[in-house]
Structures are given as C-alpha cells and as structure tokens.
C-alpha cells in the first residue's frame, strides 16, 4: 500500500472539508456540488483508514496487556482478524476508479420486440428506476417520452442526478445498459399464454464539463408541441425541441422545460454528453469493452436480464444472479442485483491490478 498516496488523499479530504465550510463556495451551486461529491468519495477512504489505524493501535495495546493478563488475548485475536478485512476494503477503494463514477446519468428506455407488451414493460422499467432514484434521494426528470396506446412507452429519456455529498449515479447504474427481457401473460392475451418480449436500456454519464464542440451546420433542429398521455397536447406553443446531429444520426429530444429556449439548452447538453461518450468509445478500448453489452438491437436473444413474472424471479445473466423478489425489484429494490454487478466488477479489477 502506497503510504504517500494515502496521505495525499487524506490531505485532499481535509482541504475539501475546509472548502465546504466556506460560504463563498455555496454561492456557486455547481461548484459546491462537485466539491461535495469528491468529498463524499474521499470520506469512504478516510473512514477505512481511520478504522484501520485504530484497529492496529488497539491490537498492539491488547497484545501488550495480554502478556500480563491472558483475558486480553481474545480481544487481540478479534482485532487481528478484523485488520485484513479492513486492508482489503482499503485496497479496493484505492483501485483505479471509473473516471465517471461521480457523474449523473442520462438513461433511455426503448420498447423492442413484443409490440404493445414491450411498451408496457418499458413503462415498468421506467417506474422501477424512478422508484430506485426516490429511495436514494436522487433527482429524477423525464426529458422526453413517446407513449403507446395502452399507456406504455415507445421510448422515454430520463435524467438522474445525485444530491450534494452523494456518490455518483453512474457508479450504481452503469451496468444497466442492455436488453431487458420480460416473461409474463400480456394484458392483451386472452388465452393466458405467457409471452416473451424485450425493452432496451441505454445509460451514459452526464458530465458537468463536456468538451465536445458543436457546429451549427451539423444540427437539424425541429420544434413541436409538447404532448402528454395519449398524445394530448399540453402546450399551446411549439416549445418542445428535437435536435438531430447529422454526422452521427444521434437524435435528442426535450419537452420537459417550459420554454423552447430551455428545452434547446437541455437537449444540447444531452447531445454533448452522448457525443462525448461516443468519442470515448472510439478512443478507448476499455470504454468500448465496457459498453459492448449495451443495446445493439432490442432483440430478446441479446438479453442481460430476465424478469419472469410467473415465478416472481429476476435473473441477471452476466453474473448468474437470481432472486425471487421481482415484485420488490420493480418497486425500486434494485440494490441486490446492482451489488452483485458491482462486486463482480470489483473482483475483476482486483485480479487485473
């Protein structure tokens, strides 16, 4: 363990603590949010370092006392067993991190094979992520949505933001990209036969400082009226904005804000984030490998996870995770499957370090 590197992180944590105590910082909410997030990340390391130092000191004292009073030997042994666990936890925290773990997330959910049933399942996934965000105190915002006839979604785009001092949303949701398959009796099925359909999820980090430059001639900007359930217009002006990036074919829409200008600004931010993610994929093999599991085609055979309603079962096929609490998962209790994915990633990084 690099003692100098650990001390540098401790010094940085103390510096950030002082900055957070300065009222001038909070005059700029974005700056305060960035400092708060980094402080939260380093706080986990500081906690383990302090616990490890305390355990080592206590063990040394317990062994000295045990030389005179054998009853202290048990305490010394307990501490000796705890220290390796803390050392492993610290080593994990000091591993090279995903540079976007602190980032917020933009997520797209798209219906695929299965028609109306797939659109209804996309709506279920949307509610699942919104409930999960609520449980963690994140701010969730629907940026754009195209509803189906039965109340599902053909596609929907949402923004998920962590509050100050929280870990980034990307750290928890970065493995959600891919095809999600559902097995259940559709509401349109009169014979009670189980159908299999799929919806796709795309997730990418929304950076605060996106360096991508946009050329106006590469953009086609369309405006239209915002719509609500069933396609009903909720605005009497053309405030919704759709931006098409002609070189890549990427299309971004936003209708959540109250004015056309606000929707254009928000859509441009999302477009920059998507183009930045695309550039990173092309430039970095590691990033490309990481996103390879995301949706290429919303085909049932390319699933990363299956939601089986008759058995109340959820299965993640990448880490062989299986649990029979699908109802709870759809209500936002996603931590079980997410912890399994994060743990598998941690073990891989430990093997490669």
PyMOL commands that set and color helices and strands:
alter all, ss='L'
color gray80, all
select helices_A, chain A and resi 3-20+25-27+29-68+70-93+116-135+169-173+216-218+229-231+260-283+285-291+300-302+326-330+335-352
alter helices_A, ss='H'
color red, helices_A
select strands_A, chain A and resi 104-111+139-147+153-161+178-184+195-206+219-224+240-245+250-254+303-308+313-316+321-323
alter strands_A, ss='S'
color yellow, strands_A
deselect
rebuild
show_as cartoon
